[in-house]
């Protein structure tokens, strides 16, 4: 078993992951806002008491907060860090009103908000493109090289040499597609379309649920079909094609996130699987011990996660703002301040509840509650 990182390395690794990604996210808002002529009054990495701060020549206050769990850009016309509109912006002098966020056309406001998640995706794409160029792209055919006895594939009648064409109607191009599809669907039925000796055959199977442990002792419940690939195939990736490969990989990761979230909302997956900042900190430290490449790849995954979460249609998140702008575009007028206030309060309640849930899950994964019950007992 690999030795777990100490507390100091875990904290440093967490800050090294979250700090740059929050900065990149907020920089997206800032740069597009500046391009649209909106004045940024504050650019904050972290919340809470200021550790350091300075004001640039444009009057933007750049600050570092004591709690590195997020950040914000407060534009002129914003009432607070969640970008609620300050009614007082209408009383500003004409010149200042012109550089306020609420004064800008709808498309510019939407572009400023969308720039944060977009640049998180772009950041991840650049990392994944560099990996694709350096290491190539896995193109191992979706052919069963071996079938594990007693596995789900064996029970379904899959034989070595069978080519997997689709799983539940989803086309399969490479062996990685099989793995990605099965691992998030433990205990689920699956219709397997195979090609054998030039004939198409449909098989009915059931994805097995297995408990696996990584080198750090973490346990995971994942789905497995029980087939192994043949000879691995890794194709070199030209520099011009690397971004295309990275965009495809990013799309696969986002689709997996959407499907996993759908399983949780639909009751097919336990909410106990949701992790929060403490879990990210733990995995950050573990990734750091595995080397720079593992750590950078982990940053790419968290960057995609950050972009995806911010696009959820929850008020106070970027997705909530974009939802309001969509309604505004349809009804040709802004959402009423009263509705916005109610939505922001509800959104805050949802976010606080989610933070409590994932923190509880994180502490449970560390075995805190078991140790406490042992002390009490």
N, C-alpha and C positions, 0 to 999 in steps of 0.2 A: 504493500500500500504506500502511495506517495505521501510524504509528510505534509500535513496541513500548514498553511502559512500562519505566522504569528499575528497577534492583534495589530501591531504597528504596520506590518506589510499590508494587511487587509484594509486598514484605514487609508493608507497612502494609495493603494491600488484603486480603491473606491473613488477617492478624490480625483485621481488621474483619469478615471473613466468619465465620471459625471461632470466634473468641471469643464473640460473641453467640449463635451457634447452639449451642455447647456449653453455655453458660450456660442457655439456654432449655431444652435437653434435661434437664440436671441439675435445673433448677428444677421441672420436672414431677415427677421423683422426690421432690424435697424437699417440695413442697407437698402431694402426696397422702400422703406418709409422715407429715407433720405432722398432716394431717386424721385419719389413722388412729391418732394418738397414739404414733408412733415417734420417738424422739429421734435427731436427726442429730448425730453427733459431729464430722464434717468435711464441708465443701463445698469442693471444689477445682476450679478452672479451670486446666487444664494439669497436667503432671507434673514430677517432678524437684525441684530445689532451690527453696525458697520465695523469691519476689520480694517479696511482702507477705503479711501475715496479721493477722487480728484475731479476737477471740472475742466473740460477742454474749451477751446476758443469758440466753439459753437454754443456753449452754455449747457452742454450735456454733462450730467453728473454721473461718472463711472464709479460704481461701488462694488465692494465684495462683502457679502453678508456672512454671518457666522454659521448659518445652516446651509450647507451645500446641496440642497435637495431640489433646486430649481432656480429660476431667475425670471426676469421680466424686463421689458422696455416700456417705460411710461412716456407716451407721446403727449404733446400739448393738446389739451381738450379731454384727456383721460382723468377720471376722478380718482382712480386707484390702480394698483398693480394688475388687477384683472381686466383692465381696459374698459370699465363702464364709463359711459359718457358723462362728463361733468356739465350739468345744465348751465353753469356760469360761462361756458365758452362763447355763448351768443353775446355776452356783454363785453367781450374783449375788443380792443381797437381793431380796425379793419385789417391792418397789416398782420397782427398776431392771429387773428381769426383765420386768415388765409393759409397759415402754416399749421393749423390745427387738424388733427386726425378726422373729426366729424365733418369738416368742411370739404373733404375730398370726395370725388365721385365714387359710386358704389364699387366699380371695378378696381379702383386703386385701393380702397379699404380691404377688399377681398384679397387682392394680391399681396398686400402687406401681411395680412394674417396668415395666408397660405404659405408664405415664404419660409416660415420657421420649420414646419414639418418637411417642406420640399428640400431644404438644405440639409436636413438630417438624412433624408434618403440619398441625396447627392453625395454626402460625405461617405456613407456606407458603400455606395456604388464605386466611388474612387478607390476605396480600400479593396473591395472585392475584385475590381478590374486589375489592380496591381497583383493580387494573388493569382488571378487567372493567367495573366501574362507571365508571371514567374514560375507557376507550377503546372499550367495547362488545365484542361477541362476534362472531367471524368465523363467518358462516353461508353462505359461498359454496357454491352447489349443486355436487354431485359430477358435473358435466357437463364433457365435454371441449370446451373452447373452441377449442383448437388441438392438433394432433398433430404432433410433431416428426418430420420425415422421417428414416427409418433407425432410429427409436427402437424400444423394446420394444413400445410401444402400436401403432405403425405395423405392426410385424411381426405382431402379433396381430389386425390388421384393425380396430382402433378408428378411428372416424371422428369429425370435429367434430360436436357435437350429441348424441353418445351419452351417456346417463346411466349412470354406474357404480353398479350396485346392490350388488354384493358382490365381495370379493376372497378367494378360497379359502374361501368360505362365510361370511366375516365381513361383516356388513352395513355399508354405507358410507352415512353421512348427509350429510357435507359434503366439500368438496375437501380440507380438512385431514386428514380420515380417510385419504384416498388417500395423501397425502404421508407421514403418520406410519407407515402400514403398509409402504410400499415402501422407505423410507429405511433400515430396519434389515434388509432382506432382499435384498441384492445377490446376483445370480447364482442366485436361487431361482425355481423354476417357480411360476406363478400361474394359477389358474382365474378368469377375469374374467366375471362375469355383468353384461350390459348391457341397457339398455332403448333400443330404436331404433324410432321410429314406432309406439309402442304394443306392440311385440313384445319378448319376452325372448329374448336370444341369449347363448349361452355361448361364450366364446373361451378358447383356451389360449395363454398367453404365458410370457415369461421376464423377470424384473426385470433391467434392465441394471445393471452396476456401473460407477460413474463416480468419478473422482478429482477432488475439488474443493478449492479453497484459499480460506480466508477472508482478510479484509483484513490479517491479521497474518502471513500466509504459512504458516499451519498447513494441512496436507494431510489430507483425510478421504476415506475410501472409503465411499460410500453408494449405496443403490439408487435407481433412477429408472425410471419408466414412460415418461416422455417426453411427457406431456400437460400443457397449460397451462389454467388455468381461464378462464372468461369474465369478465364484469364482477364485481369483488369485491363482496361483500355483508357489511356490518358492521352488526349490529343493536344499538341502545342496550340497556343492561342496567339495569333498575330496582334500587334499593338492596336491596330485599328478596330479589331473585333473584340478586344477585351471589355470595353464598356457595354457591348451588346450582351456578352455572357453575364456580366455583373448585373445588368438590368433584369435579365431573366432570373438570376438567382434571387435578387431582391423581391421580384414578383412571387416566386415560390415561397419565400419566407413569409411575406405578407399574407398570402393565401392560407398558409398553415396557421398563422395567427388568427385570421378570420374564422377558419373552421374550428379551431380550438375554442375560441370565444363563443361560437355558436353552440358547441357541445356543452359548455358550462351553463349558458343561458337556457339551453334546452333540457338540462338535467342529466345529460349523458356523461358528464365529467364533473368531479367534485370541485367545489370552490376552494377546497383545501390545497389545490394545486397552484393557486394564484400566489405569486411571490411578490415581495416588496423591496424597499431599499436595503433592509438587512440581508436579504438573500442575495441581492445584487452585489453587496459589499463582500459577502462570503465568496461568491463565485469569482468576483474580481481578483481577490487575493489568490484563489486557486489558479486562475488563468495566468496570473503574473509568475507563479512558480514554474509554469510549463514553458516559459520563454516568450520572447517579444512577439513572435508571430501569433501564438495563441492569444496573447493579450490584445493585440491589434484586431484580430478577427472577432474577439469578444466585443470590442468597442463597436465594430460594425454592426453586430447583432443588436446591441443595446441602442445604437443610433436609429436603426430601423424600428425597434420597439418604441422608442421615444416619439418618432414621427407618427407611427400608427396610433398610439394612445392619444396624442394631441389632436388627431383628426376625428376622434369619437365625438358624436353630436351631443356633448355634455356642456351646458353653459359654464363659463369660466375657462374652458379649454378652447383651443383654436377652432375645433370642429363645431363647438356651440356658436361661436361668432359667425362662422361661415353659414351655419343653419339660419341664423337671423338674417344674414344678407340674402340668402336664397328666398326667404319669405318676403323680404323687402323688394326683391326683384320681381316677384310674382304680383304682389299687391300694390306695387308702385309707391309705397310709403314705408318709412321705418316702423319696426315693431314698437308698440307703445311703451313708454318708460315703465309703466306699471307692470306690464307683462314681463319686460326685461328684468325688473327688480325681483319679481316672483321667481323667474327662471334662474337667476343668479343665486338666489338663496337656496333653491332646490338643488342646483348644481353643486354648491358648496357642501350641502348636506350629503349628497351622494359621494363626493370626493372624500370627505372626512370619514364616512362609513367605510369606503373602500380602503382608506389608509389604515383604519383600525383592523379591518379584516385581514389585510395582507401582513400587517405587523404581527397579529395573533398567529397567522400561519407560519411566519418566519420563526417566531419564538417556539412554536410547536415543533418545527423541523429541527431546531437546535436541541430539542429534548428538555426545554425548561420546565414545562408543566409536569412531566414525569418526575423530574428531580424534586420539584416542589411538593408533589403529592407524596413522594417517598419521605421527605423531611417531616411533613405533617403526620404521615402515618406512623 
